[in-house]
Amino acid sequence: MSALQSVPPATVPGGERRLLAAYLGLCALCWMLYAMAGAEWQRGLWRLWEAAYEATLNLWAPMLLGAAVYPWVRWLQRRPLALHWMLHTLAALLFGAAWQALEFLLAWWLFGAEHALASWHQRVLWRAVWGVFAYLALALGFAGVLHARRAQASALAAAQAESALVRAELAAISGKLNPHFLFNTLNTLIALTRKDAAAAEQALLGFARMMRYVLDTQRGAADRVPLRDEIDFVRDYLALEALRLGPRLQVQWQLDGTVLEHGIPPLTLQPLVENAIQHGIAPRVAGGTVSITAARRGERLVLVVADDGSGSSSNHGSGVGLSALRRRFALDYGGRAELAVHTAPGAGFRVEISIPVGDEP
C-alpha cells in the first residue's frame, strides 16, 4: 500500500463515477452472495426474505464505511512512506470499532439497549477481526486503483512528451528543407536572369506560386497537404528547371487519379525531384528523364521518384533533402512510413516512399 509520494493521484475524466459504480456493484454482489449462502431453499420463500434481511443487517455498516476508505487511502498516499503502516493499522482498528458502533446503535434503536449490549458481547471479537480484514481488502483495492491511474497518467505524459519531441524534430527537419529548396531555386533564377530576362520573369511568377505554397504550409502549421497540391508545386518547380536545362530535362508522370486527395507531409516530393535533377540529370551532357509515380497498393500510398542517371556512383544520398526526408519518415506516421532507395552504377537512382492510407495525425 505504498505510493509515489511526489506524484498526486491522476484525475481521469469520469474516473470517480466509474469507481463509484464499480464499488456499488461489488457491494451488491457481496450482498447477494451473503444472502444466498444463508438461504435455505427447501424451507420456502419466507426463508429467502429472512436471508436478505440478515445480509442487509450484517453488511450495511461495512459497505457504508467502505466508501470512506477511498478518500482516506488517496490522502494517505501523499504522506511519507514511513507512516503508512502505522496509519493503516490505526485505520483498520478504527474501521472495526466504527463497524461495531454502528451495529450497536442500530440494534439499540430497533430492539433496545439490552439486546444491543448482548449482541455486542457476542460479536465483539469476530467483528474486530472481520473489520481488520475488510479494511485491508478495501485499502488494497483502492490503492491498486490509484496506482493504476498513476501509471496510466505517467504513460500518457511520457507519450505526450515523446510526441512533442517528435513534432519539434519534424518542424526542425522542415526548417532544413525549406531554406535548402529556396537557396537552390534562387540560384536557378539568378542564372536565368543572365541568359533570358523574359524567361526569368516567367520563372519568377512560378516561383511566387511556389513561395505561396511553402508559406501557407508554414503559417498553418500543416502536417498534411493533399497530394494534388504537392504535385502542382512540383510542376512549377519542374517548369523552372526546364527553363534552365531545356530539352536535357524530360519528365514522365504516372499518377493514379484516385490518390490525389490523400494527405502527405508538405515538401515530400520536391526534394526528391530536386535531388534527381541535381545529381542524376544536370551533370550529364545528354540530360535524362525524371519519373514521378503516385499509386495505391492495398492500404498504402506509394510515391516513387526515379532518374536514369549514373546511379550509385553519384552523390544522390548526400544531400540535405534526402537525409532530412529519411529522418522525417523515420519519425512520422508512428514509424510505419517507409523510404527505400534503389540504385546501382549506371542504373539510375530510385526513391520509393510508402505511406499508410488514411493515417492522418
C-alpha positions as a printed NumPy array, in Angstrom:
array([[  0.   ,   0.   ,   0.   ],
       [  2.886,   2.351,  -0.77 ],
       [  2.734,   5.198,  -3.241],
       [  4.879,   7.577,  -5.238],
       [  4.845,  10.495,  -2.866],
       [  5.815,  13.238,  -5.301],
       [  3.067,  12.493,  -7.799],
       [ -0.566,  13.213,  -6.902],
       [ -3.148,  10.684,  -7.982],
       [ -4.232,  11.096, -11.573],
       [ -7.529,  12.701, -12.339],
       [ -9.254,  10.69 , -15.022],
       [-12.389,  12.18 , -16.64 ],
       [-15.337,  10.149, -15.395],
       [-12.99 ,   8.036, -13.269],
       [-14.674,   8.826,  -9.944],
       [-18.12 ,   7.941, -11.315],
       [-16.838,   4.661, -12.734],
       [-15.139,   3.813,  -9.461],
       [-18.318,   4.564,  -7.5  ],
       [-20.342,   2.406,  -9.88 ],
       [-17.811,  -0.415,  -9.518],
       [-17.891,  -0.157,  -5.718],
       [-21.689,  -0.23 ,  -5.627],
       [-21.695,  -3.222,  -7.969],
       [-19.211,  -5.052,  -5.746],
       [-21.336,  -4.28 ,  -2.677],
       [-24.428,  -5.643,  -4.421],
       [-22.536,  -8.804,  -5.402],
       [-21.333,  -9.357,  -1.832],
       [-24.861,  -8.824,  -0.516],
       [-26.284, -11.38 ,  -2.975],
       [-23.626, -13.971,  -2.154],
       [-24.17 , -13.485,   1.58 ],
       [-27.941, -13.815,   1.193],
       [-27.663, -16.92 ,  -0.997],
       [-25.237, -18.547,   1.418],
       [-27.671, -18.007,   4.296],
       [-30.816, -19.058,   2.458],
       [-32.383, -22.479,   2.949],
       [-34.123, -23.005,  -0.371],
       [-36.084, -26.053,   0.731],
       [-37.804, -24.124,   3.538],
       [-39.721, -21.848,   1.2  ],
       [-39.812, -18.235,   0.058],
       [-40.038, -16.755,   3.551],
       [-36.528, -18.07 ,   4.31 ],
       [-35.196, -16.08 ,   1.339],
       [-36.601, -12.896,   2.81 ],
       [-35.006, -13.761,   6.128],
       [-31.629, -14.321,   4.436],
       [-31.93 , -10.966,   2.638],
       [-32.763,  -9.294,   5.945],
       [-29.72 , -10.85 ,   7.659],
       [-27.438,  -9.877,   4.767],
       [-28.637,  -6.297,   4.962],
       [-28.329,  -6.164,   8.74 ],
       [-24.755,  -7.514,   8.729],
       [-23.32 ,  -5.746,   5.668],
       [-24.796,  -2.258,   5.628],
       [-22.252,  -0.876,   8.113],
       [-19.017,  -2.076,   6.393],
       [-20.439,  -1.075,   2.995],
       [-21.165,   2.417,   4.27 ],
       [-17.784,   2.729,   5.972],
       [-16.028,   1.337,   2.883],
       [-16.987,   4.434,   0.897],
       [-14.844,   6.49 ,   3.299],
       [-11.78 ,   4.267,   2.794],
       [-11.128,   5.556,  -0.751],
       [-10.574,   9.247,   0.118],
       [ -8.579,   8.12 ,   3.146],
       [ -6.248,   5.952,   1.029],
       [ -5.923,   8.733,  -1.556],
       [ -4.944,  11.193,   1.181],
       [ -2.578,   8.702,   2.797],
       [ -0.642,   8.128,  -0.421],
       [  0.51 ,  11.74 ,  -0.281],
       [  2.033,  11.202,   3.146],
       [  5.589,   9.952,   3.869],
       [  6.005,   6.227,   3.254],
       [  7.324,   5.575,   6.762],
       [  3.937,   6.499,   8.241],
       [  1.843,   4.203,   6.049],
       [  1.916,   1.009,   8.1  ],
       [  1.239,   2.78 ,  11.358],
       [ -1.647,   4.797,   9.922],
       [ -3.123,   1.772,   8.13 ],
       [ -3.011,  -0.224,  11.389],
       [ -4.808,   2.515,  13.28 ],
       [ -7.342,   2.913,  10.482],
       [ -8.064,  -0.845,  10.43 ],
       [ -8.744,  -0.862,  14.171],
       [-10.881,   2.262,  13.827],
       [-12.801,   0.674,  10.945],
       [-13.63 ,  -2.364,  13.067],
       [-14.626,  -0.186,  16.019],
       [-16.832,   2.021,  13.84 ],
       [-18.482,  -1.083,  12.352],
       [-19.394,  -2.348,  15.824],
       [-20.545,   1.099,  16.959],
       [-22.929,   1.469,  14.023],
       [-24.371,  -2.006,  14.553],
       [-24.753,  -1.345,  18.29 ],
       [-26.645,   1.912,  17.666],
       [-28.935,   0.29 ,  15.129],
       [-29.675,  -2.643,  17.447],
       [-30.376,  -0.229,  20.309],
       [-32.808,   1.739,  18.134],
       [-34.583,  -1.368,  16.813],
       [-34.516,  -3.767,  19.778],
       [-33.461,  -1.818,  22.833],
       [-30.321,  -1.426,  24.929],
       [-30.337,  -4.9  ,  26.49 ],
       [-30.445,  -6.679,  23.127],
       [-27.836,  -4.361,  21.677],
       [-25.436,  -4.987,  24.555],
       [-25.936,  -8.754,  24.396],
       [-25.268,  -8.772,  20.633],
       [-22.15 ,  -6.656,  21.106],
       [-20.714,  -9.051,  23.734],
       [-21.385, -11.976,  21.433],
       [-19.786, -10.472,  18.316],
       [-17.094,  -8.095,  19.564],
       [-14.097, -10.355,  18.833],
       [-15.241, -11.573,  15.435],
       [-16.334,  -8.099,  14.366],
       [-12.883,  -6.764,  15.266],
       [-11.171,  -9.482,  13.208],
       [-13.552,  -9.078,  10.275],
       [-13.175,  -5.296,  10.492],
       [ -9.404,  -5.564,  10.022],
       [ -9.77 ,  -7.964,   7.074],
       [-12.489,  -5.861,   5.439],
       [-10.407,  -2.698,   5.809],
       [ -7.298,  -4.352,   4.352],
       [ -9.258,  -5.647,   1.374],
       [-10.766,  -2.228,   0.697],
       [ -7.48 ,  -0.365,   1.218],
       [ -5.584,  -2.733,  -1.087],
       [ -8.275,  -2.481,  -3.736],
       [ -8.428,   1.307,  -3.681],
       [ -4.626,   1.589,  -3.559],
       [ -4.439,  -0.65 ,  -6.638],
       [ -6.888,   1.619,  -8.471],
       [ -4.861,   4.704,  -7.561],
       [ -1.581,   3.077,  -8.615],
       [ -3.133,   2.025, -11.935],
       [ -4.363,   5.573, -12.539],
       [ -0.953,   6.982, -11.684],
       [  0.749,   4.543, -14.05 ],
       [ -1.741,   5.426, -16.788],
       [ -1.157,   9.147, -16.244],
       [  2.626,   8.661, -16.299],
       [  2.422,   6.639, -19.513],
       [  0.185,   9.296, -21.078],
       [  2.544,  12.074, -20.016],
       [  5.522,  10.177, -21.429],
       [  3.684,   9.588, -24.706],
       [  2.734,  13.261, -24.927],
       [  6.303,  14.313, -24.218],
       [  7.609,  11.923, -26.86 ],
       [  5.005,  13.194, -29.332],
       [  6.007,  16.79 , -28.607],
       [  9.66 ,  15.895, -29.118],
       [  8.904,  14.167, -32.414],
       [  6.852,  17.131, -33.637],
       [  9.622,  19.514, -32.665],
       [ 12.137,  17.445, -34.593],
       [  9.81 ,  17.227, -37.599],
       [  9.454,  21.004, -37.518],
       [ 13.234,  21.331, -37.426],
       [ 13.509,  18.96 , -40.394],
       [ 11.004,  21.031, -42.372],
       [ 13.068,  24.067, -41.45 ],
       [ 16.059,  22.375, -43.09 ],
       [ 14.113,  21.502, -46.245],
       [ 12.691,  24.958, -46.884],
       [ 15.943,  27.007, -46.858],
       [ 17.625,  24.286, -48.887],
       [ 14.904,  24.475, -51.537],
       [ 14.929,  28.297, -51.546],
       [ 18.699,  28.513, -51.895],
       [ 18.841,  26.198, -54.92 ],
       [ 15.818,  27.814, -56.585],
       [ 17.217,  31.317, -56.199],
       [ 20.479,  30.156, -57.761],
       [ 18.491,  28.892, -60.733],
       [ 16.682,  32.237, -61.062],
       [ 19.943,  34.158, -60.913],
       [ 21.354,  32.023, -63.706],
       [ 18.239,  32.628, -65.808],
       [ 18.41 ,  36.407, -65.469],
       [ 21.813,  36.309, -67.152],
       [ 20.543,  34.225, -70.071],
       [ 16.94 ,  35.22 , -70.766],
       [ 15.202,  38.056, -68.922],
       [ 11.76 ,  37.141, -70.29 ],
       [ 12.144,  33.539, -69.185],
       [ 13.363,  34.754, -65.81 ],
       [ 10.21 ,  36.858, -65.459],
       [  8.007,  33.805, -66.103],
       [ 10.099,  31.803, -63.728],
       [  9.615,  34.43 , -61.021],
       [  5.834,  34.144, -61.421],
       [  6.08 ,  30.401, -60.96 ],
       [  8.416,  30.94 , -58.011],
       [  5.832,  33.256, -56.417],
       [  3.266,  30.442, -56.575],
       [  5.778,  28.076, -55.024],
       [  6.534,  30.531, -52.242],
       [  2.818,  30.883, -51.507],
       [  2.589,  27.099, -51.127],
       [  5.584,  26.99 , -48.772],
       [  4.354,  29.933, -46.697],
       [  0.818,  28.53 , -46.462],
       [  2.082,  25.24 , -45.071],
       [  4.257,  27.099, -42.575],
       [  1.631,  29.63 , -41.484],
       [ -0.983,  26.921, -40.978],
       [  1.498,  24.539, -39.347],
       [  0.088,  21.964, -41.751],
       [  1.064,  18.396, -41.014],
       [ -0.524,  17.149, -44.227],
       [ -1.401,  18.626, -47.604],
       [ -3.347,  16.984, -50.437],
       [ -1.097,  15.123, -52.853],
       [ -2.659,  17.21 , -55.64 ],
       [ -1.216,  20.404, -54.117],
       [  2.229,  18.851, -53.776],
       [  2.059,  17.712, -57.424],
       [  1.165,  21.26 , -58.565],
       [  4.092,  22.573, -56.535],
       [  6.444,  20.087, -58.18 ],
       [  5.118,  21.021, -61.649],
       [  6.009,  24.678, -61.   ],
       [  9.441,  23.634, -59.829],
       [  9.986,  21.467, -62.912],
       [  8.862,  24.292, -65.18 ],
       [ 11.52 ,  26.492, -63.612],
       [ 14.192,  23.806, -64.019],
       [ 13.112,  23.24 , -67.638],
       [ 13.932,  26.888, -68.372],
       [ 17.454,  26.243, -67.133],
       [ 18.063,  22.796, -68.629],
       [ 15.891,  22.958, -71.736],
       [ 15.411,  19.676, -73.646],
       [ 18.013,  17.984, -71.462],
       [ 15.278,  17.515, -68.832],
       [ 12.463,  15.089, -69.633],
       [  9.676,  14.292, -67.177],
       [  7.355,  11.285, -67.064],
       [  4.23 ,  11.332, -64.886],
       [  2.314,   8.246, -63.773],
       [ -0.436,   9.456, -61.462],
       [ -3.382,   7.465, -60.195],
       [ -6.226,   9.968, -60.093],
       [ -7.817,   8.218, -57.112],
       [ -4.932,   9.095, -54.774],
       [ -4.588,  12.819, -55.456],
       [ -6.646,  13.832, -52.432],
       [ -4.66 ,  11.731, -49.965],
       [ -2.724,  13.772, -47.421],
       [  1.077,  13.754, -47.33 ],
       [  3.631,  15.871, -45.44 ],
       [  4.431,  19.069, -47.383],
       [  7.684,  19.149, -49.303],
       [  7.797,  15.385, -49.7  ],
       [  8.205,  15.041, -53.475],
       [ 10.052,  18.264, -54.334],
       [ 13.318,  17.407, -52.506],
       [ 13.387,  14.027, -54.27 ],
       [ 12.76 ,  15.612, -57.686],
       [ 15.406,  18.252, -56.966],
       [ 17.837,  15.539, -55.91 ],
       [ 17.206,  13.604, -59.125],
       [ 17.8  ,  16.701, -61.28 ],
       [ 20.842,  17.984, -59.414],
       [ 22.695,  14.643, -59.26 ],
       [ 21.169,  12.494, -61.986],
       [ 20.261,  14.809, -64.866],
       [ 22.196,  18.095, -64.693],
       [ 25.726,  16.568, -64.648],
       [ 25.088,  14.661, -67.899],
       [ 25.589,  16.447, -71.212],
       [ 22.715,  14.479, -72.739],
       [ 20.48 ,  15.083, -69.72 ],
       [ 17.946,  12.45 , -68.795],
       [ 14.461,  11.639, -67.558],
       [ 12.828,  12.038, -64.179],
       [  9.876,   9.725, -63.499],
       [  7.273,  10.567, -60.871],
       [  4.73 ,   7.934, -59.851],
       [  1.847,   8.026, -57.387],
       [ -0.303,   4.917, -56.9  ],
       [ -2.138,   2.943, -54.276],
       [ -1.065,  -0.538, -53.247],
       [ -3.536,  -2.09 , -50.861],
       [ -3.763,   0.18 , -47.826],
       [ -0.665,   2.206, -48.692],
       [  0.077,   5.217, -50.877],
       [  3.265,   4.68 , -52.858],
       [  5.249,   7.618, -54.261],
       [  8.235,   6.98 , -56.498],
       [ 10.783,   9.447, -57.912],
       [ 13.393,   7.944, -60.239],
       [ 16.006,   9.17 , -62.709],
       [ 18.05 ,   7.399, -65.372],
       [ 21.336,   8.97 , -64.323],
       [ 24.568,   7.358, -63.217],
       [ 23.075,   5.754, -60.125],
       [ 25.04 ,   4.943, -57.002],
       [ 28.273,   6.29 , -58.427],
       [ 26.843,   9.792, -57.868],
       [ 26.286,  11.571, -54.566],
       [ 22.491,  11.263, -54.571],
       [ 22.294,  10.244, -50.939],
       [ 24.459,  13.026, -49.538],
       [ 22.053,  15.949, -49.954],
       [ 20.211,  17.735, -47.184],
       [ 16.852,  16.97 , -48.776],
       [ 17.131,  13.189, -48.847],
       [ 18.748,  12.903, -45.425],
       [ 16.04 ,  15.127, -43.899],
       [ 13.302,  13.079, -45.571],
       [ 14.81 ,   9.867, -44.218],
       [ 14.623,  11.246, -40.697],
       [ 11.131,  12.675, -41.232],
       [  9.667,   9.35 , -42.312],
       [ 11.511,   7.518, -39.549],
       [  9.593,   9.718, -37.07 ],
       [  6.267,  10.342, -38.794],
       [  3.261,   8.002, -39.107],
       [  4.246,   6.191, -35.932],
       [  7.275,   4.734, -37.72 ],
       [  5.06 ,   2.891, -40.25 ],
       [  6.006,   5.037, -43.238],
       [  8.88 ,   3.709, -45.333],
       [ 11.524,   5.335, -47.517],
       [ 13.585,   2.983, -49.657],
       [ 16.418,   3.754, -52.1  ],
       [ 17.152,   1.533, -55.106],
       [ 20.261,   2.217, -57.16 ],
       [ 23.204,   0.638, -58.934],
       [ 26.097,   2.028, -61.009],
       [ 24.742,   3.102, -64.38 ],
       [ 21.179,   2.081, -63.462],
       [ 19.813,   5.365, -62.173],
       [ 18.519,   6.309, -58.76 ],
       [ 15.037,   5.465, -57.445],
       [ 13.423,   6.544, -54.172],
       [ 10.157,   4.937, -53.054],
       [  8.006,   6.251, -50.221],
       [  5.224,   4.084, -48.794],
       [  2.654,   5.766, -46.535],
       [ -0.312,   4.184, -44.675],
       [ -3.516,   5.39 , -46.317],
       [ -5.852,   7.385, -44.11 ],
       [ -3.312,   7.633, -41.273],
       [ -3.973,  11.292, -40.569],
       [ -2.487,  12.785, -37.367]])
